[in-house]
Amino acid sequence: MVNLAPVAYDTAGAAAAAGVSVDIIKRALRAGDLEARYPRVDGRTIAKPLITVDELRRWVTAGATERPS
């Protein structure tokens, strides 16, 4: 059995991987803090946002190192 690491997540998968809620992921996408990709299939762009592993890692590590007071 081959165990493949994901290259991208949907919003639920990104939320689970980052340890936050789906709402937080959607808010970050709307605010432009997190960038989604929309691949093409058969010449048509898919409607489902995908967040690459690298982009999710960038977003998480770009955050503050201390909790806001």
C-alpha positions in Angstrom: 0.0 0.0 0.0 1.3 3.4 -1.0 1.0 6.2 1.6 0.9 9.5 -0.3 1.1 12.8 1.5 -1.5 15.4 0.4 -0.4 18.2 -1.9 -3.5 20.3 -1.2 -6.6 20.3 1.1 -10.2 21.4 0.7 -11.4 23.8 3.4 -12.3 21.0 5.9 -9.0 19.2 5.4 -7.0 22.5 5.8 -8.9 23.2 9.0 -8.2 19.8 10.4 -4.5 20.0 9.4 -4.1 23.4 10.9 -6.1 22.7 14.0 -8.7 25.4 13.4 -12.3 25.5 12.4 -13.6 25.5 8.8 -15.0 29.0 9.5 -11.5 30.3 10.4 -10.2 28.9 7.1 -13.0 30.5 5.1 -12.5 33.8 6.9 -8.8 33.8 6.1 -9.6 33.0 2.4 -12.1 35.9 2.2 -9.6 38.3 3.9 -6.9 37.3 1.4 -4.7 36.0 4.2 -4.8 32.5 2.8 -4.8 31.8 -0.9 -6.7 29.0 -2.6 -6.0 27.4 -6.0 -8.7 26.4 -8.5 -7.2 23.7 -10.9 -8.5 23.1 -14.3 -10.1 19.8 -15.4 -10.9 19.2 -19.1 -10.5 22.9 -19.8 -12.8 24.0 -17.0 -11.8 25.6 -13.6 -13.2 23.6 -10.7 -15.3 25.6 -8.2 -13.9 23.9 -5.1 -11.1 25.9 -3.4 -7.9 23.9 -2.7 -5.2 25.1 -0.3 -1.8 23.8 -1.0 0.2 22.3 1.8 2.9 25.0 1.3 0.3 27.8 1.4 -1.2 26.4 4.6 2.2 26.1 6.2 3.0 29.7 5.2 -0.2 31.1 6.7 0.2 29.2 10.0 3.9 30.2 10.4 3.3 33.8 9.4 1.1 34.2 12.5 2.1 35.9 15.7 4.3 34.0 18.1 2.3 35.1 21.1 -1.4 34.9 21.9 -3.2 38.3 21.6 -4.1 39.8 25.0 
